[in-house]
Amino acid sequence: MRETQRTAIYAIRVQGDAVDPIEADNIAERMREKMLARGESATEVVVVCGDSKETLRLYGTPYAVTRVRTAMFNAAIGWQPIELD
């Protein structure tokens, strides 16, 4: 059952221009590579773009997107700047 797994979910917020699904996949893959380099494997990554509820888009697996959306709704997410390049 998926709920019992302890997999980290990282939400990457893209500010500025909106990204398409292919760009979101590339961003998620770079984050996974960064986490793998730190010794973490099997991480879920959700790419968040948009500045308001009306323009908000989340890219990732349905399970991870649901978890991130719920955390954002409950203000249970802490944002920190990150450089992936």
C-alpha positions in Angstrom: 0.0 0.0 0.0 1.4 3.4 -1.0 0.5 5.2 2.3 2.9 3.0 4.3 6.0 3.9 2.2 8.3 6.5 3.6 9.3 8.3 0.4 10.3 11.9 0.5 8.3 14.3 -1.7 10.1 17.4 -2.9 8.1 20.3 -4.3 10.1 22.6 -6.6 8.4 26.0 -7.2 9.3 27.6 -10.5 9.0 31.4 -10.4 8.6 33.5 -13.4 7.7 31.9 -16.8 5.3 29.0 -16.8 6.8 25.6 -17.8 5.3 22.9 -20.0 5.2 19.3 -19.0 8.4 18.4 -20.7 10.3 21.2 -18.9 8.7 20.1 -15.6 10.0 16.5 -16.3 13.5 17.9 -16.9 13.4 19.9 -13.7 12.2 16.9 -11.7 14.9 14.7 -13.2 17.6 17.2 -12.2 16.2 17.3 -8.7 16.2 13.5 -8.5 19.9 13.5 -9.7 20.7 16.0 -7.0 19.1 13.9 -4.3 20.7 10.7 -5.6 24.1 12.4 -5.3 23.3 13.1 -1.7 22.5 9.4 -1.1 18.7 9.7 -1.3 16.9 7.4 -3.7 13.2 6.9 -4.6 12.3 10.5 -4.2 9.1 11.9 -5.6 9.3 15.4 -7.1 6.5 17.8 -7.8 7.1 20.9 -9.9 4.8 23.8 -8.9 4.3 26.8 -11.2 2.0 29.7 -11.2 1.5 32.7 -9.0 -2.2 32.3 -7.9 -4.8 29.7 -7.4 -6.1 30.3 -10.9 -2.7 29.8 -12.6 -1.3 27.1 -10.3 -0.1 24.0 -12.1 1.5 20.9 -10.4 3.4 18.3 -12.3 4.3 14.9 -10.9 2.8 11.6 -10.1 -0.9 11.8 -9.0 0.0 10.6 -5.5 2.7 13.1 -5.0 0.7 16.0 -6.5 -2.2 15.2 -4.2 0.1 15.2 -1.2 1.8 18.5 -2.2 -1.6 20.2 -3.0 -2.9 19.2 0.5 0.3 20.4 2.2 0.0 23.8 0.3 -3.7 24.1 1.2 -2.8 23.5 4.9 0.2 25.8 4.8 2.4 22.9 5.8 5.1 23.4 3.2 8.4 25.3 3.8 10.0 26.8 0.7 13.8 27.2 0.4 15.7 28.5 -2.6 17.6 25.9 -4.6 19.9 25.9 -7.6 19.8 22.9 -9.9 22.4 24.0 -12.4 
